[in-house]
Amino acid sequence: MSALVKLGHVNKTVATAGTRVQLSTTSKLITDLIVQANSGNSGVIYVGDSTVSSSVFAIAITAGNTLSLTAADMGQGGSYELDLKDLWIDASVGTDGASIGFFYRV
C-alpha cells in the first residue's frame, strides 16, 4: 500500500430536510474525515450511513462546528480505511450543508 496521502474535499447541500445526501457516488477509500457544518446553517447536520436521519445518526453537528475522525476511530482494523461512498449527511433544515475534507492514499 502506498504511503503517499492526498487531501480531497467536497461540498454537500441537503436540498430538502430529511433527504439524505451521499458524500460520494464512487468508491474512495479514506483514512481521515473532517466535516464542517456551514457557518450559515440554521439547523443541524446529521452524519451517518445510508439510513442517516434526524433520529438515526452517528453524529450531529451545528453551524460552524467540526467533526474529525479517522477510520481507526470507527473501529476499522487492518487497512484503517473508510469508503467515502458509505457516508451520508442529512439536515434538519433544507439548504443547509457541510464542507467535507478527507485524506486518501494514492
URMO-V724965 format. One record per run of one state. SS is the DSSP state (hx for helix, st for strand, lp for the rest). FROM is the first residue (numbers start at 1). TO is the last residue. If there is no record, write none. Layout:
ss=SS from=FROM to=TO
ss=SS from=FROM to=TO
//
This chain:
ss=lp from=1 to=4
ss=st from=5 to=13
ss=lp from=14 to=20
ss=st from=21 to=22
ss=lp from=23 to=28
ss=st from=29 to=37
ss=lp from=38 to=43
ss=st from=44 to=48
ss=lp from=49 to=58
ss=st from=59 to=62
ss=lp from=63 to=65
ss=st from=66 to=70
ss=lp from=71 to=71
ss=hx from=72 to=74
ss=lp from=75 to=81
ss=st from=82 to=83
ss=hx from=84 to=86
ss=lp from=87 to=87
ss=st from=88 to=91
ss=lp from=92 to=96
ss=st from=97 to=105
ss=lp from=106 to=106
//
